[in-house]
Amino acid sequence: MTAPAEPTIPSADATDAALQRAVVHARAFVAALGDTPVRPTVGLAELRSRFAGPLPEGPSDPAAVIDELAANAEGGLVRSAGPNYYGFVIGGGVPASLAADWLTSAWDQNAGLYVIGPAAAVAEEVAGAWLAELFGLPAGVSVGYTTGATMASFTGLAAGRHALLARQGWDVERQGLFGAPEIPVVVSDESHVTIFAALQMLGMGRERVIRVPTDEQGRMRADALAGVLAGLDRPALVTAQAGNVNTGAFDPLPAIVTAVRANGGWLHVDGAFGLWAAADPARRHLVDGVGDADSWTTDAHKWLNVPYDSGLSFVRDAAAHHAAMTLGAAYYVETSGGERDPYNWVPESSRRARGFAVWAALRSLGRSGVAEMIGRTSDAARTFAAGIADLDDVRVLNDVVLNQVLVRFDDPSGDAAKGDARTAAVVAAIQEDGSIWLGGTTWHGMRAMRLSVSNWATTEAHAEAAAAVVRRIAGEIPAG
Ligand SMILES: *Cc1c(COP(=O)(O)O)cnc(C)c1O
């Protein structure tokens, strides 16, 4: 037995030194976000061997640990926050939101309760109202700050579940779902996978859903939805999509609203990235009707370019939202002065003060700055598509209405399997080249390349350069 160690509380100087080292490493990384390669340069085995080692037996100098962490991560980081990253639907961090996110960690507020983080609670309240206005949502919608769109949809669908069952005299939060009246759940054939994840966590079943067919752009067919709802004997929980993750297409919201109102159901809209179209006057028409839904999901960590983790859940019926999420524990301090306790609107209790970075992004960009960012990146997607459209045996599969471009590299023989192989080979070669990064997907039964322009720093010139990379590499990949 060794004697217990002396207390090893680092000094204030040690904290300061560690923060200084973090600033140095962060600034170097951010300054190089536009460099290449965009992809990582070291593999799994190397990363494991760097981070591994036995559980440390004793303390180390905090600043030295930060240097070691940065060295370990070197080459294992993706430049996904930079302007040359077009994979998935990813944003970076606009300067004010990135800096606010640092402060959020330094302040280390618990955003669960007003009493333990008053400024955090107020930043969320104000930024939430700004966003509701920007999106054209009804005045007075409630808002919750979640980890991302998955939990935002979980929250919105939980509110809908609450409301539809409460109307039948069932208190789902108290009584649970066993023995409850059934709620029909209606989704689109192309609802995002996280809608199914939310349903699975809510006890409503990933497969116990009615799927509505989509059109050639991936939009839910409103006529088919109306037919489904007309055949039901009770109100349904319906989810629509503003922004298909492959094509960027919008479900026809006005007709969907009409159909759901006729059924008396609850309409949830997943607008993880597409809801931001509302901020751009040139694209606002894409979300016509969205304000008539009942709940909405979006991500600030995608197109608003706030660092992770930052999702948002809005609900028209604040009482349903509150009932679905509140912990209602007696020891929670009830407010009497009109303060807002953020824990009442999200699945978590203690959590990060997400509102600061969202507030800072909106405060720094303003209405016109958000419009410019959404407009410019969407225009860049068109520029990219135009820059490759004339290549032989290349097809842009979608109408580029937003920031997403889907591309197919056919085989000259017309053979579908060979086209799949050629598409996969082009995507792999682009990733390996490292000048840009984008990914592949399966679209209506075929392999496709998917490009998303979601980064605040991506310009038309970047898009032209990206098209040139794709042209060069496609030319190097032999057909057949
Ligand atoms: C990204 C995305 C999601 C999931 O978002 P997370 O923030 O990763 O949870 C859901 N729906 C759509 C349409 C998306 O694009």
The ligand as a Tripos MOL2 file, in Angstrom:
@<TRIPOS>MOLECULE
LIG
   15    15     1     0     0
SMALL
NO_CHARGES

@<TRIPOS>ATOM
      1 C1        -28.9690   15.7970  -40.1900 C.3       1 LIG1
      2 C2        -30.4130   15.4920  -40.2380 C.ar      1 LIG1
      3 C3        -31.0560   14.9230  -39.1300 C.ar      1 LIG1
      4 C4        -30.3130   14.4540  -37.9010 C.3       1 LIG1
      5 O1        -29.6590   15.4940  -37.3060 O.3       1 LIG1
      6 P1        -28.6700   15.2800  -36.0530 P.3       1 LIG1
      7 O2        -28.3440   16.6780  -35.6910 O.co2     1 LIG1
      8 O3        -27.5170   14.4930  -36.5970 O.co2     1 LIG1
      9 O4        -29.3810   14.5470  -34.9930 O.co2     1 LIG1
     10 C5        -32.4120   14.7540  -39.2110 C.ar      1 LIG1
     11 N1        -33.1070   15.0920  -40.3000 N.ar      1 LIG1
     12 C6        -32.5190   15.6250  -41.3960 C.ar      1 LIG1
     13 C7        -33.3590   15.9970  -42.5790 C.3       1 LIG1
     14 C8        -31.1510   15.8560  -41.3890 C.ar      1 LIG1
     15 O5        -30.5560   16.3980  -42.4580 O.3       1 LIG1
@<TRIPOS>BOND
     1     1     2 1
     2     2     3 ar
     3     2    14 ar
     4     3     4 1
     5     3    10 ar
     6     4     5 1
     7     5     6 1
     8     6     7 2
     9     6     8 1
    10     6     9 1
    11    10    11 ar
    12    11    12 ar
    13    12    13 1
    14    12    14 ar
    15    14    15 1
@<TRIPOS>SUBSTRUCTURE
     1 LIG1         1 GROUP 0 **** ****
